[in-house]
Structures are given as C-alpha cells and as structure tokens.
Amino acid sequence: MICISLQKRMGLLNIHADATFSHERIVISGKNGSGKTSLIRLIAGLEDADQGHLSFFGETWFDSSKKFKIPAYQRKAACVFAKPCLLPWLSVADNIYLGLSPEQKVGARDAMQEVVRTLSLHDLMAKESIHLSAGEAQRVALARAIISLPKLLLLDEPFSAQSPKMRRYLQKWLIDFQTHLRFPLVMVTHDNDEALAIAERRWHMRNGKLICLEGNRKTGVTPVEWSK
C-alpha cells in the first residue's frame, strides 16, 4: 500500500493530501493551479513537503517528524510531464537510455525494441531531440520512463501534445500495459473523457486539497511485481 499524508505551503496555495492506493491507475483532475502537479512532485521527491509522511509498500520515503527523506533518484518514481525534459543535443536513443548503466542497456535491449515499436519511435532513434515535435518528445519521455523500470509511474498530462488519433491509441496502450503488469500509476489530466477511460480510481484537487471521488473498479487482475 502507498500511504500519502502531505502538507505544503506553496505561495497562496496550501497543499493538503491524505490518501492510500495500491497497484492501481489513479487519475487526478482539477482546475489549473489547484495543486495537481505539485502533488506529483511531492510524491516523486522533486519537492519536499512541510510536514507529513509518505510510504511505499512499507518503505518510508518521507517523514517530517523524523526529518527523514529518501531522495528522488532513490525512489525510482518516474515522472513524465507535459513538457518533457529531454537533452536536446542527444539522439532519441540516447535520451531513452539516459541514466542506465551499460549492463542495464544490454538487459533492456529487447524491451527497448518493443517500446520503440509501440510508441512509433522506430524511425526517430538517430534524430537529435531538438528536432522532435512536441508529440514525439512526449513519447520519447514516456519510453525513457518505462525503460527505467520504475516502482511508480507519475504522469502529468503526458498525451497533451498528441493528435486525437495518437492520444486514443496511447490511452488504450497505457491501460493494457498497466493492466498486464499491475504497477501503481498516478496520472494528471484535464480531459474528462480521458479520466473516465483510464481511471480505476479518481481523485480531484480543489484549492490544494485532495478529494478522493471514486473507489476501485474490479479489474479481475492479480497484482504482480513489476520491478525489484
């Protein structure tokens, strides 16, 4: 179980989130400026909460009472944002493999080929990332997140730059992918249809406060370990 109880003051906004979830697809909705992206960053460890705690299946990631935190790079929580952070001077292939050791690159070769094919990146691998369209860059960032085998996948408007056809395709692919492997996923979207299609549980942010709208849908899929 992933347990979140976090508070943080960010300018005029006071983030307050209390929730638990497991190997599910969580979708967060809410108006611009309501705190959705801030919550994603707090879970990932890219921002520190003022107080509270966060645990991941029994492992403490953050506890303000003990002044303890596990840094973001040790949490293995991969983030994909609407504006992906690619290194423009590197090729698509190098951006996807970024952060992997030579041994990990060899081990990920088969998975890499499958991900590249699925995300329609096979013709772009040698291309410098600076020359990608916004939609292509988003898919490269998604591929990089998946190849890293994160414990938790955090998505913030990851399909916002895609064409309607590609967006529908990626939504279905994400559902199938997560349903098969049953890893925890949290996604932010402004698209209500997308939220309805993807979510097993829906959350809503309103003026910094997290509101849990729906319980789990029965998927009939037994959770399995995605990464060690």
Backbone as a ProteinNet text record, in pm:
[ID]
protein_1_A
[PRIMARY]
MICISLQKRMGLLNIHADATFSHERIVISGKNGSGKTSLIRLIAGLEDADQGHLSFFGETWFDSSKKFKIPAYQRKAACVFAKPCLLPWLSVADNIYLGLSPEQKVGARDAMQEVVRTLSLHDLMAKESIHLSAGEAQRVALARAIISLPKLLLLDEPFSAQSPKMRRYLQKWLIDFQTHLRFPLVMVTHDNDEALAIAERRWHMRNGKLICLEGNRKTGVTPVEWSK
[TERTIARY]
83.2	0	87.4	50.4	117.2	33.8	93.5	22.3	77	-11.9	26.8	-43.8	30.8	-25.1	72.4	47.7	144.1	78.7	152.7	108.5	225.5	195	299.5	235.4	293.4	250.4	329.6	258.9	323.7	260.2	320.9	261.8	129.8	22	-110.9	-182.8	-120.4	-184.6	-130.6	-220.8	-182.5	-218.2	-117	-139.6	-169	-277.2	-315.3	-367.5	-293.6	-329.8	-318.9	-428.6	-431.7	-499.3	-424.8	-481.6	-396.5	-456.7	-384.9	-426.3	-333	-364.9	-263.4	-287.7	-200.8	-163.6	-171.9	-135	-253.1	-277.2	-396.4	-361.3	-458.3	-449	-529.4	-456.9	-518.3	-513.7	-626.5	-629.4	-675.8	-597.2	-626.5	-676.6	-790.9	-844.7	-846.4	-881.7	-886.7	-848.1	-883.6	-854.8	-705.2	-663.5	-524.9	-494.4	-379.5	-340.5	-399.2	-465.7	-528.2	-430.5	-312.4	-211.4	-181	-232.7	-214.4	-67.5	-1.3	140.1	225.5	191.2	266.1	258.1	141.7	127.5	214.2	216.1	301.9	448.1	490.7	629.7	661.8	565.4	585.7	600.2	517.8	526	659.5	703	828.7	951.3	936	1050.7	1121.3	1059.4	1117.2	1093.5	996.6	970.4	956.5	991.5	975.7	851.7	771.3	655.1	700.4	615.7	645.5	628.3	526.1	504.2	425	433.3	359.1	450.4	394.6	474.3	426.4	514.4	485.6	556.9	481.7	542.5	500.7	590.5	569.3	583.7	470.2	467.4	562.4	545.8	622.4	754.7	801.2	927.3	898.4	952.7	930.5	1010.1	940	1004.7	1021.9	929.9	935.7	865.2	928.9	867.4	921.7	839.1	885.4	912.6	838.7	857.8	996.2	1054.8	1188.2	1294.3	1250.2	1339.3	1409.4	1329.1	1382.5	1320	1404.6	1352.6	1447.4	1390.1	1467.7	1468.5	1584.8	1589.4	1519.6	1484.2	1404	1468.9	1599.8	1665.1	1665.6	1649.1	1643.8	1502	1402	1263.2	1222.5	1291.2	1256.4	1111	1069	937.2	956.9	925.4	949.9	837.8	876.8	779.9	784.3	666.5	655.2	564.6	619.8	543.8	499.3	403.6	351.7	463.4	557.1	674.6	794.1	825.9	930.9	1068.4	1147.4	1283.7	1381.7	1398.7	1495.9	1622.7	1735.1	1860.1	1866.7	1855.9	1838.3	1955.4	2076	2193.2	2211.4	2128.9	2137.1	2033.4	2062.5	1966.7	1850.1	1744.5	1629.5	1673.5	1754.6	1800.4	1877.3	1967.4	2047.3	1960.8	1858.7	1767	1688.2	1646	1569.8	1655.7	1783	1873.8	1938.3	1909.7	1974.7	1956.2	2067.5	2061.1	2081.4	2079.6	2100.9	2250	2293.3	2431.5	2447.9	2572.9	2593.9	2528.4	2534.7	2472.6	2321	2263.3	2118.3	2074	2156.4	2123.4	2116.5	2211	2210.4	2087.2	2055.7	1940.4	1808.3	1806.3	1681.1	1663.2	1753.8	1752.7	1620.9	1574.4	1450.9	1330.9	1327.1	1217.6	1220.7	1341.6	1358.5	1296.8	1323.8	1269.6	1118.2	1060.9	915.6	853.6	914.2	863.1	874	986.9	1008.3	904.5	878.4	777.7	639.1	604.9	471.6	443.8	545.9	528.1	564.1	579.6	605	727.8	836	960.9	1071.2	1041.6	1146.3	1219.1	1152	1216.4	1287.8	1287.5	1340.4	1462.9	1508.6	1608.9	1740.3	1780.9	1907.5	1889.4	1768	1737.2	1771	1829	1854.5	1721.6	1711.8	1585	1537.6	1630.4	1592.2	1503.3	1506.9	1430	1296.6	1259.8	1134.7	1016	899.3	775.7	741.2	645.6	606.9	550.7	470.9	415	520.7	617.4	727.5	809.1	836	914.5	843.7	711.5	635.2	649.7	645.1	654.7	795.5	897.3	1033.9	1045.6	989.2	993.5	919.8	809.9	734.6	816	881.6	967.1	1080.4	1142.7	1252.5	1205.1	1085.4	1030.8	1006.6	954.2	920.7	1047	1145	1268.8	1343.2	1326.3	1394.4	1334.5	1224	1155.1	1130.9	1052.1	1026.7	934.4	939.5	845.2	707.7	706.6	584.7	593.3	486.2	484.2	392.3	446.8	373.6	365	243.4	221.6	143	195.4	129.9	96.9	-26.9	-70.2	24.3	51.6	153.9	115.2	-14.9	-61.3	-113.4	-86.5	-148	-107.7	9.9	58	31.8	-39	-63.1	-184.6	-185.4	-303.7	-417.1	-543.5	-654.5	-641.8	-599.3	-585.7	-475.6	-358.9	-249.2	-284.5	-356.7	-395.5	-485.3	-582.3	-669.4	-589.1	-495.5	-410.9	-327.7	-268	-183.1	-264.4	-385.3	-472.1	-497.8	-533.6	-560.1	-432.8	-321.6	-195	-160.9	-177.6	-144	-231.4	-359.2	-449.8	-406.5	-380.2	-339	-206	-111.5	21.5	14.7	-59.3	-69	-152.9	-255.8	-340.1	-260.9	-172.2	-91.2	11.9	78.8	188.9	147.8	35.4	-19.5	81.2	132.2	217.2	135.8	171.8	98.8	126	19.9	28.4	-60.4	-6.5	-83.9	-72	-186.8	-187.8	-274.8	-224.7	-299.1	-351.8	-477.7	-533.2	-645.6	-660.4	-774	-887.7	-862.9	-960.1	-1049	-1177.1	-1267	-1289.8	-1297.2	-1314.1	-1193	-1075.3	-953.2	-952.1	-994.7	-1000.4	-1096.6	-1213.2	-1311.7	-1260.2	-1185.8	-1136	-1025.9	-937.9	-817.3	-832.1	-904.7	-901.5	-966.5	-899.6	-962.4	-1012.3	-943.2	-987.3	-961.5	-1055.6	-1040.8	-1021.9	-926.3	-904.8	-929.6	-954.5	-977.2	-903.9	-837.5	-771.8	-854.7	-882.6	-958	-891	-833.6	-764	-660.2	-588.8	-481	-521.9	-651.1	-698.2	-731.9	-683.6	-710.4	-842	-928	-1058.1	-1064.3	-1087.9	-1099.6	-1244.6	-1266.5	-1402.5	-1459.4	-1379.4	-1430	-1339.4	-1398.3	-1322.7	-1279.4	-1213.1	-1160.3	-1269.6	-1242.1	-1321.3	-1260.2	-1340.4	-1288.6	-1227	-1098.3	-1029.5	-1014.1	-1023.1	-1004.3	-861.7	-767.6	-626.3	-551.8	-473.6	-395.7	-268.2	-242.9	-120.3	3.3	103.6	231.7	341.3	458.2	572.1	623.6	634.8	685.5	835.9	887.2	1032.2	1074.7	1200.3	1253.9	1314.1
-119.7	0	125.8	223.9	353.6	449.2	505	591.6	733.3	828.2	968	1052.1	1132.2	1233.7	1351	1447.1	1553.1	1690.1	1786.4	1925.3	2013.9	2111.6	2206.2	2338.4	2445.6	2579.6	2623	2655.8	2699.9	2831.7	2942.4	3071.9	3086.1	3113.1	3126.4	2992.4	2887	2755.7	2666.7	2604	2510.9	2369.4	2289.8	2152.3	2065.8	1990.6	1900.1	1771.2	1661.5	1535	1420.1	1346.5	1223.9	1116.4	1010.8	905.9	780.9	669.1	543.1	478.6	408.2	334.2	223.5	137	22.2	12.8	-107.6	-128.1	-87.5	43.2	94.7	207.3	240.2	358.7	470	565.5	681.5	797.6	864.5	982.6	1102.3	1210.8	1332.8	1440.1	1498.2	1609.9	1734.7	1847.7	1973.2	2090.1	2209.5	2330	2360.3	2442.8	2489.9	2561.8	2532.5	2597.7	2536.4	2422	2359.9	2275.4	2245.7	2172.6	2033	1997.5	1861.1	1830.7	1918.2	1896.9	1903	1990.4	1999.9	1868.6	1805	1677.1	1570	1567.7	1473.7	1493.6	1616.3	1646.1	1608.4	1623	1583.5	1432	1358.2	1212.3	1164.8	1228.7	1189.6	1226.5	1323	1371	1488.1	1545.3	1662.7	1789.2	1784	1889.3	1822.6	1894	1842.9	1903.3	1818.4	1866.8	1939.4	2028.7	2095.4	1999.2	1915.4	1815.1	1698.6	1585.4	1467.8	1348.7	1246.6	1127.2	1063.2	982.8	910	775.7	669	535.7	457.7	371.9	291.9	144.8	77.5	-64.7	-96	-18.4	-41.3	31.5	88.3	163.6	312.1	373.9	517.1	598.6	684.4	774.1	915	952.3	1085.8	1082.6	1144.6	1156.4	1282.1	1386.7	1515.6	1508.8	1421.8	1413.2	1359.8	1281.7	1225.7	1294.7	1400.6	1472.9	1375.9	1286.5	1180.7	1189.3	1171.3	1162.5	1079.5	1004.6	935.4	1025.2	1059.2	1149.5	1090.4	1177.3	1136.9	1024.4	1031.7	932.9	794	784.8	655.4	599.5	680.6	634.5	554.1	572.9	508	533.4	657.6	700.5	785.2	730.9	800.6	899.1	1020	1125.4	1156.2	1175.9	1225.1	1346.9	1462.1	1586.5	1626.2	1718.1	1764	1820.8	1891.7	1942.7	1857.3	1755.8	1661.6	1726.9	1682.7	1734.8	1642.7	1663.3	1587.4	1670.3	1601.9	1671.7	1692.3	1816.7	1843.9	1802.4	1794.2	1759.3	1608.2	1530.3	1385	1330.9	1214.5	1148.7	1095.1	1054.6	993.3	869.4	783.8	661.7	693.1	791	825.9	885.4	961.2	1015.6	905	805.5	694.9	615.1	594.9	515.2	596.3	725.2	813.4	761.7	750.9	707.1	558.6	480.3	336.3	303.6	206.6	160	77.8	54.7	-29.6	-167.3	-226.1	-356.6	-347.7	-240.7	-222.8	-200.4	-131.5	-109.1	-241.2	-329.5	-460.3	-539.4	-535.7	-609.2	-555.2	-425.3	-361.9	-361.5	-427.9	-418.6	-468.7	-585.3	-639.9	-553	-509.9	-422.8	-291.5	-241.8	-117.5	-128.6	-236.2	-255.3	-257.6	-323.7	-331.8	-195.9	-122.4	9.7	106.6	102.7	190.5	163.2	35.3	-0.6	45.7	18.9	51	200.7	280	425.2	497	420	477.5	568.5	518.1	594.1	531	420.6	343.6	423.6	519.8	599.1	722.8	739.3	862.2	839.5	717.1	684.7	761.1	789.9	860.7	1012.1	1058	1200.7	1275.4	1394.8	1476.9	1524.5	1521.9	1551.6	1694.6	1783.7	1923.2	1937.6	1838.5	1845.1	1769.7	1723.5	1649.9	1743.6	1696	1768.3	1750	1827.3	1817.4	1678.7	1624.8	1492.4	1384.3	1393.9	1296.8	1303	1424.9	1440.7	1379.1	1394.5	1331.9	1180.4	1121.8	976	927.3	1007	972.2	973	1074.4	1082.1	964.1	923.4	808.6	680.7	665.5	548.5	545.2	658.7	665	624.5	668.5	633.5	483.8	423.2	280.6	195.3	230.6	153.4	152.4	256.2	263.4	169.7	103.8	11.7	74.9	182.3	249.1	166.3	195.3	134.4	199.5	325.2	405.1	495.6	502.3	587.3	705.9	826.5	951	1028.1	1053.8	1115.9	1245	1353.6	1484.2	1532.4	1513.8	1548.6	1490	1360	1302.5	1293.9	1310	1297.1	1429.2	1539.5	1667.4	1717	1677.5	1725.6	1626.4	1517.5	1415.1	1449.7	1397.5	1410.8	1331.1	1362.1	1285.6	1135.4	1095.2	952.1	889.1	954.1	901.1	902.2	1003.7	1011.3	893.5	861	746.1	616.6	605	486.4	472.2	581.7	578.5	551.8	602.7	574.2	423.5	362.1	218	140.2	182.4	114.8	122.5	239.5	256.7	166.8	159.2	73.3	-72.4	-117.5	-256.6	-285.9	-193.8	-210.8	-222.2	-129	-129.8	-246.9	-283.7	-396.3	-526.3	-539.9	-661.6	-671	-559.2	-561.5	-521	-450.3	-409.9	-336.3	-224.3	-136	-12.5	56.5	177	292.3	363.1	471.3	585.9	707.1	827.8	921.4	965.9	1048.1	1171.4	1284.5	1410.3	1436.1	1473.1	1510.6	1611.9	1701.8	1794.5	1739.4	1628.9	1570.9	1473	1507.9	1423.6	1287.8	1285.8	1158.1	1068.1	1128.3	1052.3	997.6	1079.6	1035.6	918.4	928	820.4	692.1	706.5	588.7	517.7	592.8	535	498.7	577	565.5	438.3	376.6	279.2	349.5	457.6	542.4	687	774.3	915.5	1000.4	1092.6	1193.3	1330.6	1428.5	1565.8	1661	1760.5	1864.8	1992.2	2049.9	2175.2	2266.9	2374.7	2471.3	2404.6	2307.3	2240.9	2119.2	2096.3	1983.1	1865.4	1748.8	1627.3	1565.2	1537.8	1475.7	1345.5	1234.4	1104.4	1084.6	1072.8	1069	928.5	834.5	701.2	595.2	482.7	366.8	285.3	173.2	87.8	24.6	11.4	-75.4	-214.3	-315.9	-452.7	-483.5	-516.4	-542.3	-691.3	-772	-915.8	-954.4	-863.2	-888.3	-893.4	-995.5	-1008.4	-924.6	-834	-753.2	-841.5	-804.6	-873.9	-771.5	-816.4	-725.2	-683.3	-550.8	-500.8	-485.5	-431.6	-411.6	-438.9	-476.7	-505	-380.4
0	0	0	-79.4	-81.1	3.1	106.7	200.8	192.5	166.6	149.9	255.1	327.6	415.9	414.1	325.4	298	302.1	353.2	352.1	310.1	226.5	184.4	145	194.3	156.1	33.9	-75	-199	-241.1	-200.5	-228.4	-154.8	-228.9	-169	-157.1	-210.2	-213.8	-102.3	-30.7	75.1	29.9	-6.1	-50	71.4	61.8	170.2	107.1	125.2	61	159.2	174.1	253.9	170.3	137.3	52.2	61.5	24.7	10.2	-121.1	-184.4	-305.3	-322.8	-419.8	-439.8	-587.5	-644.9	-785.1	-873.2	-882.1	-948.6	-1043.8	-1129.4	-1214.1	-1146.9	-1089.5	-1024.9	-1123.5	-1143	-1229.4	-1147.2	-1153.1	-1078.2	-1174.6	-1141.8	-1219.8	-1131.4	-1191.9	-1117.5	-1205.6	-1163.2	-1239.4	-1239	-1334.6	-1335.3	-1203.8	-1146.8	-1023.6	-898.4	-911.8	-794.8	-714.6	-770.6	-695.6	-747.4	-863.3	-916.3	-943	-1018	-1049.5	-924.1	-832.7	-706.5	-629.3	-629.1	-559.6	-626	-758.9	-830.9	-791	-783.8	-750	-604.5	-515.5	-376.8	-365.2	-438.1	-434.4	-490.9	-599.6	-664.2	-582.5	-492.5	-416.3	-481.4	-584.7	-650.9	-568.5	-478.3	-380.2	-243.6	-138.4	-2.8	61.5	123.7	197.4	324.1	375	501.9	618.2	606.5	710.4	653.1	724.5	681.8	661.4	596.8	568.1	438.6	381.4	257.6	266.3	247.5	249.8	126.3	81.8	-38.6	-1.6	13.8	49.2	165.5	272.8	394.9	402.6	291.3	289.4	304.4	407.7	428.8	328.4	256.2	160.6	219.3	309.3	369.3	503.9	604.4	737.5	802	805.2	857.4	1007.2	1079.7	1224.2	1260	1169.3	1191.8	1106.3	1035	944.1	848.4	792.6	706	567.7	466	329.7	244.5	154	51.7	-70.9	-125.2	-240.5	-361.8	-452.8	-569.3	-648.3	-669.3	-754.6	-692.2	-560.8	-493.7	-484.4	-510.5	-501.9	-625.3	-734.1	-860.6	-898.8	-882	-926.9	-1052	-1167.8	-1294.7	-1324.3	-1365	-1397.7	-1546.8	-1604.7	-1741.9	-1737.1	-1774.9	-1772.5	-1913	-1918.9	-2047.7	-2134.1	-2071.5	-2141.8	-2099.8	-2176.8	-2136.1	-2129.2	-2032.7	-2014.9	-2086.3	-2216.5	-2294.2	-2310.5	-2328	-2357.7	-2508.6	-2555.3	-2698.3	-2785.7	-2728.3	-2809.2	-2822.9	-2751.6	-2761.1	-2859.1	-2913.8	-3001.9	-2921	-2990.8	-2925.5	-2847.8	-2911.2	-2845.5	-2717.6	-2723.4	-2605.7	-2495	-2531.9	-2431.9	-2363.2	-2439.6	-2380.2	-2283.7	-2321.5	-2239	-2126	-2118.8	-2022.5	-1879.5	-1808.4	-1670	-1649.3	-1757	-1745.1	-1755	-1679.6	-1688.1	-1815.4	-1860.7	-1979.3	-1965.2	-1845.7	-1823.9	-1835.3	-1781.4	-1790.5	-1934.9	-2012.2	-2152.8	-2228.3	-2201.7	-2266.3	-2224.2	-2095.1	-2045	-2094.5	-2128.3	-2171.2	-2322.4	-2395.3	-2541.4	-2602	-2558.9	-2614.4	-2578.5	-2452.3	-2409.2	-2484.9	-2511	-2584.5	-2723.8	-2792	-2926.6	-2925.7	-2825.8	-2815.8	-2785.7	-2692.9	-2656.6	-2773.5	-2842.7	-2958.1	-3067	-3090.5	-3190.9	-3147.2	-3022.1	-2971.8	-2972	-2940.8	-2931.7	-3062	-3169	-3302.7	-3304.4	-3247.6	-3242.5	-3326.2	-3395.8	-3463.8	-3571.5	-3634.3	-3739.4	-3685.6	-3554.4	-3494	-3407.4	-3394.6	-3294	-3309.4	-3432.8	-3455.2	-3460.1	-3451.2	-3464.9	-3335.9	-3348.5	-3230.8	-3172.9	-3041.4	-2975.5	-2998.8	-3030.4	-3053.6	-3176.6	-3263.5	-3387.3	-3379.4	-3263	-3247	-3234.1	-3276.2	-3248	-3100.8	-3052.1	-2911.4	-2879.6	-2972.1	-2950.7	-2950.1	-3040.3	-3044	-2916	-2869.7	-2746.9	-2627	-2620.3	-2511.7	-2514.8	-2633.3	-2644.5	-2609.3	-2641.8	-2602.4	-2449.7	-2385.5	-2239.5	-2176.2	-2237.2	-2186.8	-2202.7	-2317.2	-2338.7	-2236.8	-2210.2	-2113.2	-1973.9	-1936.9	-1805.6	-1794.2	-1898.7	-1895.4	-1893.1	-1974.8	-1982.9	-1849.2	-1769.2	-1639.9	-1535.6	-1568.6	-1477.2	-1339.9	-1335.8	-1208.1	-1118.7	-989.7	-897.1	-908.2	-949.1	-955	-1076.9	-1156	-1275.4	-1250.3	-1263.8	-1240.2	-1370.9	-1418	-1548.6	-1531.9	-1585.9	-1577	-1717.6	-1760	-1895.8	-2000.5	-1997.2	-2085.2	-2231.3	-2262.4	-2401.1	-2456.7	-2389.7	-2426.3	-2564.6	-2613.5	-2743.6	-2856.6	-2828.2	-2929.6	-3015.9	-3137.9	-3222.2	-3158.5	-3190.6	-3132.4	-3154.5	-3273.3	-3303.4	-3218.3	-3210.2	-3130.4	-2981.9	-2939.3	-2798.4	-2760	-2844.4	-2816.7	-2815.7	-2908.1	-2913.8	-2785.7	-2741.1	-2621.8	-2495.6	-2490.4	-2376.2	-2365.4	-2477.5	-2477	-2444	-2504.1	-2476.3	-2328.8	-2265.5	-2124.8	-2036.7	-2067.5	-1991	-2002.5	-2125.1	-2146	-2076.6	-2088.1	-2031.1	-1878.5	-1816	-1670.2	-1620.1	-1693	-1653.2	-1654.5	-1752.6	-1763.8	-1651.4	-1619.5	-1523.8	-1382.7	-1370.3	-1240.7	-1152.5	-1202.5	-1123.5	-1084.5	-976.9	-938	-1033.6	-1070.3	-1167.9	-1120.8	-1125.6	-1095.8	-1214.6	-1265.5	-1387.1	-1367.2	-1412.6	-1413	-1554	-1564.1	-1694.5	-1675.5	-1774.3	-1777.8	-1862.8	-1931.6	-2023.9	-1947.9	-1929.7	-1851.9	-1917.8	-2051.1	-2120.6	-2097.5	-2099.4	-2074.2	-1931.7	-1837.2	-1698.4	-1682.1	-1744.4	-1734.9	-1799.3	-1908.9	-1980.8	-1903.9	-1839.3	-1781.9	-1634.7	-1558	-1412.4	-1359.3	-1263.2	-1174.3	-1048.7	-1015.4	-904.7	-943.2	-912.9	-947.5	-823	-834.7	-732.4	-794.7	-708.8	-755.8	-662.8	-722	-643.5	-651.5	-535.8	-529.6	-428.6	-479.7	-393.3	-303.6	-361.8	-290.7	-211.8	-192.8	-113.7	-204.7	-168	-244.3	-198.5	-295.8	-269.7	-348	-279.7	-346.4	-388.6	-520.6	-573.8	-584	-629.7	-658.8	-600.3	-561.3	-519.1	-638	-609.1	-714.4	-797.3	-925.2	-1009.5	-1004.2	-1016.1	-1016.2	-1152	-1150.3	-1275.1	-1303.9	-1199.9	-1219.1	-1245.7	-1221.8	-1247.5	-1115.3	-1094.9	-973.1	-984.1	-887.9	-893.8	-891.6	-971	-971.8	-957.8	-919.7	-903.6	-1039.4	-1063.1	-1190.5	-1184.7	-1077.4	-1066.5	-923.8	-910.8	-777.5	-716.8
[MASK]
++++++++++++++++++++++++++++++++++++++++++++++++++++++++++++++++++++++++++++++++++++++++++++++++++++++++++++++++++++++++++++++++++++++++++++++++++++++++++++++++++++++++++++++++++++++++++++++++++++++++++++++++++++++++++++++++++++

